[in-house]
Amino acid sequence: MLAVTDDKHLMMIDTVALINDMRNNMKIIDFFGVCTSIICFILGMFQLIMTISANIKDSMWELGVLRSMGCTRRQILRVMVYELVANTISAMVLGLVEGILVSCLSIASFYTFVELPLTVELPYTTIAIVSVCAIISLVAGAKFGTKTLFSRNIASILKGC
């Protein structure tokens, strides 16, 4: 068509090829996003388990008192899991709200700069997967951390030795 017309400002674009290229590029970007999320999640899981173990070691005296009062292993584990889940869920909700606000403001400023209408799509599946895995990590960390509590003598725990 360009050979037939004399218009120097005529521009032709193959939209089918452009859309296919864009889809392929978006697949690559999504793949790198998923890889980054998996790496961050694995690092966060280890940090969470180590933090839970350290928290349990710091509260050994309280757990020793519960043992001396006659609480069973299951009851002590349940108390620890409830406390950890309550703390983590509150932190997750605050982090989620803050993250959504920051991302919406960033997206809004970018879309204002390029003069596009604001559209925000949240990764609901990623949020759900991370939330479920965080709860599983909490339970695993509580079980791992309370092993040292149950292997020690109550008197040594209460003395702080």
Helices and strands as residue ranges (DSSP letters): H 15-58, H 60-68, H 73-113, H 124-151, H 154-159
